[in-house]
Amino acid sequence: MIWTPWLAALAPLALILAALWPAARRTPLAFADGAFAVSLLGFVVSLASALAVVMLGAQTTPTFGTGGVGVSLYLDAVSATMFVLVSFVGAVVLRYSRNYLDGDPNHGVFLQRLCVTIASVQALIIVGNVAALILAAIVMSVSLNRLLVFYGERRGAVLAARKKFVASRLADLALIAAAVCLYQAFGSLDYAALFAGSAEPSALVTGATVLIAVAALLKSAQLPLHGWLLEVMETPTPVSALLHAGIINAGGFLVIRFADLIALSAPALHVLAIVGGATALFGSLVMLTQTSVKVSLAYSTVAQMGFMLLQCGLGAFAAALLHLVAHSLYKAHAFLSSGSVIDVLRASWSPSPGGAPHPARFMIALGLVLVAALGLSALLGATLADKPGVFALGAILMMSLTLLVAQGLDERPNAFVIGGTLAAALGVGALYFALQIGAEQLLVGAVPKTSPLTSAFDAAIVALVITSFAGVTLLQSQLGRVATTRWGQALYVHLNQGLYLNTIANRLALKLWPARATRGAA
């Protein structure tokens, strides 16, 4: 097989060249067709890259630069998986954008910016040097900001873009500081050199990993700088889809990419687990109270990014990558189809004969699914002691099915219904744990093995996470009853406003950097 890793660079380069086409603004539909064809070429290149990794193993190129600082490519199971994912989502978004903005006077401008943004994400994934990664991250952030203010006359869009700009610059500064620490520790910024020498932890490496974790939290819209992600709905839907399905994953990708280093740093792991877990809980609670489809999806993304970083903090890097891929595909579809959600809900609605499940029977159902999670994890080798990150998310997934089981016990109590709901819950749980095994096998050598439970602190985090989400599950099942109480109504209002964290951030942002709308596309 004739293959060179440099061929992977064709995907982002082709999109950059397409974005430079001078007639794009005059003939946007023709440009849209051409850009889509180029994105399909990039998808084919990504598939070829993944096939090469499967057949030939991880590959790297020489560095064009000096002293271990420059541009190179690095392809392994992690980058190949992400390369295929981003190329596929990018092609879908470009095709969707052809008709979505047809007739808009700035249609061609939008498509050009979209091409540059997708290309920068692809470059971020396949580069093999920290310096090149930082450059790609900056280009990605700037190009995304240009999309966020596509309708520059919308004051909300300008405010969201500015908050995103500040968070991204802080993340870039953290990455640059991490690069300085890594260069002093290893004398090179090439991935191959960093990963080969990662068995020797030091103060410099620990500092670098904590900075990488901070950058990942900032890029993933984690607490307390999550608010910008909730306000990007002022931009066209294709941008929301690309942002939530691809760009927001940059934080998770950073952690997984440098997992060999981060796995050696307890402070970095604890930062990821604590902030990620808190954000997941916050996003899950607030999402329950949202009436806007897109804002609810945005809070869902905040929570899912928190789950993913929590998995990384518990040492389950393969599980985090699987989570990232599944979330990206789901969220891209959810945003691109959000306009039809009302029709879908109307078509699927049916009256509930019993309302909210009885609390006692709900607790029985909750106990059943937790026992099922324990049994399946033991059967498939993902116990709490061996794989706490995998088990914690598996337990939360199983708890999300509690309402289904409870309704089987509560509303139509017969053997067929109860057996069917229990079988469905067991099937979903078994599929989850089986997929975790598959992800670990796929990523052998690319990320560290899933870490066992090694400290009381980690055990406390896992216990707190599972207990908290058991409470969220119970609250969700009893919303109808809770809403009739005075404290429940107050809680609903506070959660609906996101505990006012974003309101405080907006006031501070407007005070320091007033947002003024511009005329037309920015």
N, C-alpha and C positions, 0 to 999 in steps of 0.2 A: 504494500500500500504506500503510495507516494503522498506524503503529507508534511506540511510545515506549519507550525503554530501561527506563523505570521498571516496565514490565510484567514484566520479568525478576525483580523483587523479589517477585512473587506466589508464586514457588516456596518460598523460605525462610519467608516470612510465613505461608503456609498451613500449613506444618508446625509452626511455633511455635504458631499458634492451635489446631491439632489436639492438640498436647501439653498444652494447658491445659484440655482437655475434662474436666469434673469426674467423669464416670462411667467414666473409663478404667479405674480400679482395680476397679470392681465388675463391669464387663462387658468383660473384656479381648478376647474374640474379636470382639465388635462393634466395639470400638475399633480392633482390628487391621485389620478390613475397611475402616473409614473412613480410617485412616492410609494404607493401601495406595492407596485411591482418590485421596487428596490427593497422594501421591507420584507417581501417574500424571499428575495435573494438572501437577505440577512438571516432569515429563518432557516433556509437551507444550509447556509454556512454554519449556523449554530448547531444544527443536527449533525453535520459532518464533523464538527469539533467534538461533540459528545461521543460520536462513534469512534473517533481517533483516540479519545481518552479511554474508552472501554477496551479497545484493541491494543493500544500502545502504552497505556498508563499515563501518569502525570507528565506534562511537558512544560519546558520553559525555554525562553529565547535568550540570546546574549543581550546585555544592557547597552543601549545607545546613550552614553553619558560618561561620567568620570567619577572615580572613587566610589562605585556602587550606588550612585545617584543618577537616575535617568529614566529611560522608557524601555520597558520590556513587557513580554506577555507571559502569563502563567495560566496553564489549563490543567485542572484536575476535576474530580467529581463535583466539587462545590461550584467552581466557576462554570463548568459545562452545564450543570443543572440550571443555574441562574441565567446563563446565556440563552438557553433554549426558552426559558420562561419569559424573559423580557422581550426577546425577539418575537415570540408568538403574540404576547399581549400588545406589543407595539404595532404589529401588522393589523390586528383586529381594531385597535383604536384609530389607526390611519384610515382604514376602510370605512369605519363608522363616521369619521369626520367628513368624508366626501359629501354625504347627503345632509348631515346634521347642520352644517353651516352654509349650505348651498344658498346663494343669494346675498350673503353677508358681504358688504364691500371690502372687508379685510380678510376674506376667506383664505386667500393665498398667503398672506402674512402669517395667519394662524398655522397653516400647514408647514410653512418653513420653520417656525419656532418649534413646532411639534417634532419635526425631523431632527433638529439639533438636540432637543431634550432626550429623545429616545437614543440617539447616537452616544450622548454623554453617559447615559446609564449603562449601555453596552460596554463602553470603554472602561468605566469604573469596575466592571465585573472581570474583564479579561486581562487588565494590566497586571504586571508582575513586580512592580516597584512602588514603594510607599509614596515617593515623590510624584509619580504619574497618577497614583490613586488620588492624592490631594488635589492635583490639577483637574482631574476628571470630576471630582466632587464639587469643586468651585464652579466649573462650567455648567454642571448639572443644576446647581442651585440658581445660578444667574439666569439660565435659560428658562427654568421653571418659573422664576419670578416674572419674566416677561410674559409668560402665559397667564399667570395669575392676574395681571393687570391688563389683560387683553381688552376688557371693557373698562377703560381707565376713568370713565365718568361715574363709575360706581364707587362711592366712598368706602363701602365695606370691603371691596376687593383691594383697594389701596392699603387699607389698614391691615388686612390679613397678609398681604405681600410683605409689608414692612415688618410685621412680627416674625414672619417666616425668615426674612432676610437677617434679622438680628440673631435668631436661633441658629441659623446656618453659619453665620460668621463666628459665633462662639464655638460651634462644633469644629469649624475649620481651624480656629486657633488651637483647640485641644488636639486636633490631629497633627498640626505642625509641631507642637510641643512634644507630642508622643514620638514623632519622627526624629526629633533631635535626640531624645533619650535613646531610641533604638539605634541610631547611628553611633552614638558614643559607646553603647554596649556591644554592638556587633561589627562596627566599621563598615557597614553596608546597609542599604535599604531594600535590597532584592529579597523577595519572598523566600527564595530557595536558601539564602544565607540565614535569614531569620529563623526559618523553621528547622534548619539543620542544627542550629545552636541553641534551640529553645529549651534544652534539657537542663540548662544551668541558670536558674532564676537568680536575680540580683535586685538591688534597690532600683537601678535604672529601669530594668524590665518591669518591675512591679509598678513604678510610676507611669511607664508608658501604657501598660494595660489598663490602669485606672483612667488615664486620659482617653484611651480608646473607648472605654465603657461610657464615659461622660459624653463623648462625641456621638456614640450610638444612641444614647438616651435623648439627646437634643434632636437628632435627625429623625427619631421615631415618634416625636410628639408625645413624650412622656411628661408626667407631672414635674414641675408646675407649668412648663412652657408648652402645653398642649393646645392652647386656644386657637392658634392660627389654623390648625387643621379643620376646625369646626366652621370657619368662615370663608373657606375657599369655594363655597358653593356659588359665589358670584361669577366664577369663571365657567366657561362652557363645560358641559357634561363629559366630553372626551378627556379633558384635563383631569377632572375628578377621578375618572376611571384609571387613567395612567398613574396618577399620584397615589391613589389608595392601593392599586394593584402592583405597582412597581417601585416608584421613587421612595415611598415611605419605608420600604423594606431595606433601604440602604443602611440604616442603623443595625438591623439584624444581620445583614450581610457582613458588615464590618466585624461584628463580634465573631461570627462563624468563620470568617476568613482568617482571623488571627486567633482562632480557638487554641492552637498549640501553645501560644504564649499565655492567653487568658486563663487556661486551665491550671496554670502554675501559680496564679495570683489569687489568693483568698480574698483580699480586699476588693478586687475587681468583680469577682463572682458575687460577693455579698452586696455590692452596690447594685449590680444588675438584678439580683433576686429581690431585694427590698423595694427598689423603685419600680421595677417591672410588676411585682405582685401588687403593690399599692395602686398603681395605675390601672391594672386589670380589674381590680375590685371597684375602683372609682368609675371607670368607663362602663362596666357592666350594670352598676346601679343607676347611673344617670341615663343610660340608654333606655331603660324601662319606662321613663317618663316623657320621652320625646314624641311629639306629634308629627314633626317633619320627617319624611322618609330619608332624605339625604343627611340631615343632622343626626338622625338615629344611626345611619350607616357610618357616619364619621366617628361617633362615640364608640361604635363597634370596632372600628379600626384602631382607635386609641387603646381599647381593651385588648384586642388581639395582639397588638405589638407588645403590650405589657406581658401577656401570656408567653409570647415567644422569647422575650428577654428573661423572663422568670425561668424558663426552661434552660436557657444558656447559663444563668446564674446557678442552677442546680446541676450543671455539668452534662445536660442532655442536648448536645449540639446537633446530633443527627435528627433528633425529634424536632428541634427548632427549625431546621431547614425544611423538613416535611411540613410543618405547620405553616411556614412562610409560603411554600408553593401552593398548598391547599387554599390558604387565605387569599392569595393573589388571584387565583382563578375564580374563586367565589365572588370576591369583591368587584372584579372587573365586570362580571356578568350582572351583579346586583346594581351597579351604577348605570351601566348601559341600558338596563331594562327597567330602571326606576320609574320611568314615565308611565309604564303600564301596570304598576303595582296595585293601583286602586281597582282596576278591572279584574285583576287576578284574585284579590281579596273578596270582591263582590261575588265572583263566580264560585269561590270555594267556601263561602260562609254558610254555616248551618247553626241553628239554635242549639244551645247547650241545655240539656234537661236538668242538670243538677247544679250549675254554676261552679263556684270554686270547690275543690275537693275538701272534705271534712279534714280539719287539722290532724286528728288522730290517725286516720287512714293515710293521710299524706306522709306522716312520719313513718308509718309502716312501709310505705313504698320507698321512702328515702333510705330506710335501713336495708331493704331488699337490694336496691341498686348498689349500695356501698359494699354489701356482702358479695354481690356479683362481681364488682370491680376487684375486690380482694382475691376472689377465686380465679378470675381470668388472669390477673397479673401473676399469681403464683403458677398457674398452668403454663403461661407463655414466658416465664422468666423475667418479669418486669415488676418484681416486688418492691415495696417501699424501701427496704434496706439496700437492694441491689441497684435500683434505678429510680431514685426519688422523683426526678424531673418527669420521667415518663409516667410514673404512677400517679403523681399529683394531677397532671392534665387528664389522664384517663379517668380518674375519680370524678373530676369536674365534668367531663363529657358524659359520664354515666348519670351524674346528678341532673344534668340538663334533660334527661329522659324521665325524670321522676314524675313529672306532671302527666306524661303519657300513661305510666304504670298506675298512678293514683286514680286517674279517670277510669281506667279499666276496673279498679277495685270499687270505685265510688258510684259511677253512673250506670253501668250495665254489668252488674256482678254475676257473670256466668263463666263457666270453665273455658269456653272458647275465647271470649274477650280477654280474660285474665291471662290465659296461656299465650295468646297471640302477642299481647303487649310485652310480657316477660321475654318471649322469644325474640321480639324485635330489639329489646334493650340488650339482651345477651349477644345478638348478632352484631349490633353496632359496636359494642365493647370489644368483641373478639376481632372485628375488622380493624379497630383502632390499634390494638396491641400487635396484630399481625403486620400492619403497615409500619409500625415502629421497628419491628425486626427487619423488615425489608429495607428501610432507610439506613439502618445501622450496617447492613451488609453492603449496600450500595456505596456507602461513604467510608468503608474501611481504609485506613491510611490517609484519608483526607481530613478527618477531624478526630480528636481524641475519643477513646471509648467512653461510653456513658459512665459517669462517676457514681460510685456507691455512696451511701450515707456515711459520712466520716466524722461528723461533729454534732454536738447537741444543738448548736446554733442552726445548722441546716435542718435538723429534725424539727426544731421549733418553727422555722419558716414554713416547712411543708404542712405541719399540723395547723398553723394559723391560716394558711391558704385554704386548705380543705374545709376547715370549720367556717371560715368566712363565706365561702361559696355555698356551703350548706345553708347558711342563714339567708343568703341572697335567693337561693332556690325556694326556700320556705316563704320568704317575703313575696316573691313573684307569684306564687300560687294563691296567696291570700290578699292580693291587691284590692279585689272587690270589697272584701270586708274591712281592710285597713283604711280604704278611702272614705269610709263612713265615720271614722273617728277623728277627733280634733287633731291629735298628734299625727295621725296618718296624713291628713290634709296639709299640715305644716311641712311634714317630711317631703311630701310630693312637690310642693312649691320649691323648697330648697334644692332638691335633686334636679328638678326641671331646669333650674338656673345654674346647674353645674357647681353648686356650693359657692357660686359667685367668684370663683377663681379667675374665670376669663373676663368678668366684668372689671375686676381689679386690674388685670393686665391691660385691658383696653384703656382704662383711665390713665394708667401710667404711660402707656404708649402714646396716647394723644397729647399728653402733657409734654413729653420729651420730644415727640416727633409728630406734629399735627399732620393728619392725612387730608390732603386736598385733592379732590377729583380733577381729572383732566378731561379734555374733550376728545371723544372717540377712543380708538384703541391706542394704548400706550406703546 
